Each structure stands twice: as C-alpha cells, then as structure tokens.
C-alpha cells in the first residue's frame, strides 16, 4: 500500500468502535460472551414445554486496550490537537470512567462486534500491570445482564368480594356442602329392638 492510499484510509475510513457505555475501546484483545439456558432436572410430565427451560442472564468478559490517542481519529487530527497545545489525558479519563461505572452501579449498553447488549452491570474490574503496556490502559471487565421488570398494583373494591358461608369447601380432595350437625334418621326403643331379634 502506497503512502497516499494509507493516508487516505486513515483519514476517510473510520474503524468500527466497540463501546462500554460511553467509553470507546480502541482494541478488544479478548471477548467472552456466555449465554446459558437452565433446564429443569425434575421429571417432565406430558411432554417438554418451554416452561421447563429458561434463559440465564448474559455474562460478558471484555479485555481491552485504550491508547493515549484515539485510533479512530486521523493522524492529522491528533497532530493538530498537539500543535494547539491541548493535550487530553485520555488514559486517565478512561480509567475514571470505568471506576464511575463500577461505583455508580448503573446499567449500561455494551456495543460489541456483532450485537449490542443493554442493561449490563459491571461486576468485576481488573487492571493488569504489564511492563510492555507503554502509553496504554489495559483492563479486563466482566458485565452481567440484569432483568428489569415492572409491577402494577390493582385496587379491588371490597363490596365485590363475596363472603358466602354456604359456599362449598374442599376437604382432603372431596367436595362437601355446608356443615351440618349429625342427626339420626329414626329412634327406636330397647323393647322394639329386642322384639325385632325374634
């Protein structure tokens, strides 16, 4: 590739940027996305259905590198920034942003190579100290998906609740009517009983 074609590709071609919330990551050295489905261990009666399997929260481990100067910006932009006397401390800003995400415990969106993942919470953060790091910030972050649900309260009118005492009650799987005291059908005297034996 010639110098001019290389310069043109740097200036006009913007590489795809992976993001952790608002933080742009220059290089993702490793990415591990774990998607699990938990399946019931209990015997399934009447055939399998989706109630017996549920999706577990997604877990993503990202090892990334952030350089002193953005790889997304062109060389001309970086030289212009230096000549103007403005030297941004991009490494400190990235370091502070990762700590802010961890401390504030806010769900963020991860923009990965093939998909975006919303409602991801930072569960682990590690900064490996390597001798060859140079002017870069290296980190490993583990994110876990959180499920956000909404509940709705419904008020009931007490007058609509029936309190019928004659309602049938269930007793050990049998349906019984209203409870009544035991009454014998008929009574006989001892003399009548003795006569009935002969």
N, C-alpha and C positions, 0 to 999 in steps of 0.2 A: 504494500500500500504506500502510495506516494505521500509526501509531506502535506500537500494541498488537500488530498482526499481524506487524510487522517484529521487534519484541522477542520474540514467541513463536517465530518462525522461527529467530532467533539462539540462543535458549535450548534449544529442543527438537530442532531439526534439526541433525544432525552431518554436515558435508560429508565426502565421501569423501577419505581421506588417502592420498597416494602416499608410499611409503617407500623409502629406500635402506638396507637392513638395519634397524636400529632408529631411524634418523634420519627424522623426519617432515618432509616438504617441503610448505610452505604453498601455493606456486604453482609449477607446472611451466610455464615460458614456452615451452619447445620440447622436443620429444621426437622422436628419430630412431632407429627400430629397423630394423636391417639384417639380413635373413635371406638367405643365399646358398646356392646349390647348385652345386658344381663338377662339370662334366661332362667326361668323358674326350675328349681330342682325337684319340685313336687310332681307326683303323677298327674297327667293331664287327662281328664275325663271327657269323652265325646269329641276328641279331635283337637288339633292345635289351633289357637287363635292368637291374635296379636296382643291380647291381654297378658299372655304368658311371657312376653319379651318386651323390654323397654330400653330406650336409648339412655346411655350414661352421659354425663356432661363431657364435652370435648376438652382434651388437655393438649396444650401446645408448648413445646420447649424450643426456644429460639436462641441460637448463639450468633451474635452479630458483632460487626466491627463498624465503628464510626470514626471517620478520619478528621483531621484538623480542618481540612477544606472539603466542601461538598463535592462528591464525584458527579453529581447531577449538573452542577453549574459548569459553564465552559471555562477554559483556561483564561480567556480574555477577561471574563467577569471577575475571576479571582485576582488577576494582576491589577485590574482597575481598582478593586477594593483595597489592595495593599498600598497602591500609589496614593490613594485618597487619605491614607493614614488611619483608616478604620480597620482594626484587626479584631474580628469577632473571636471570642473564646468558645468555639463550637463544642469542644470536648467537655468543658465544664457545664455548658448549657444542657448537653445530652445527659450527663451524669446527674444533674439536678432534676431533670425531667423524669428520669427513671425512679429516683427517690420520691418525687412528688406523687407519681402514680402508685407507688407502694404505700406511702404514708396516708394518702387520702382515700385509699381503698375504693377507688371509683372504677366502675366497669368501663372498658374502652373497646374500640374496634381494632382488630388486627387485620392489616391488608397484606396477605401473603401472595405467593406466586400465582396460585390458581383460584383462590377464593378469599373472600373477606369473612371474618368471624366477629360477630358482635357480642356484647355482654361478657367480655373476658376480663377476669380479675387476676392481678398479679399475685401469685402465691409463693414464688421463690425468686431471689435475685442474687447473682454471683458475679464478682468482678475478678477474673483470674489475673494474677500479676505475672507477666511473662517478660523476659529480658529483651525479646525482639519486638515488643509492642510498638516502639517508636512513638510517633505523634498520632497515636490512635487510642480509642477507648474500646476495649473488648469486654463483652458481658455475656452472660447466659441468664435468660429469664424464662420462667415457667408460668404459663397462664392457664386458668381453668374456667370453663364456661359456668355462668350462674344462670339459673332459671328464674325469670321474673314473671310472677303471676299476679292477677288482680282478683280481689274478692269483692262480692257485692252483698250488702245487707238488705234483707227484705223484712218489712214490718207486717205483722199479722194482726187482724182485728180479733180481739178475744171473743166477741159475740159469734164469730164464725166457727169457733172450736166447739164441737159437740161433746157434751158430758152425759151421754145416755147410759144410765146404770143398768138398763136391761140388755145392753149390748152383749153379744156372745164373747166369752173369754176362752182362751186356749189353755188347756191343762194337759201337759205331757203329750202333746200331739193330738189330743181329742178335742172336739168341739163340744162345749157344754152350754146349756141355756142359762137362764137366770138361776141363781142359787135359791133353793127352797129347802125347808126343814123336812126331814123324813116323816112320812105319815103312813102307818099300816093301812092296808085296804079294808080289812074287816076284823072284828074281835069275836072270839067265842069263849064260852065259859069252860071250866075244867070238867064239869059234868058232860057237856056236849062233846068234848074231846074224848072222854072215856067211852061214851056210847058209840062214837064213830069207830073205835077199835074192834068192836064185836059185831 
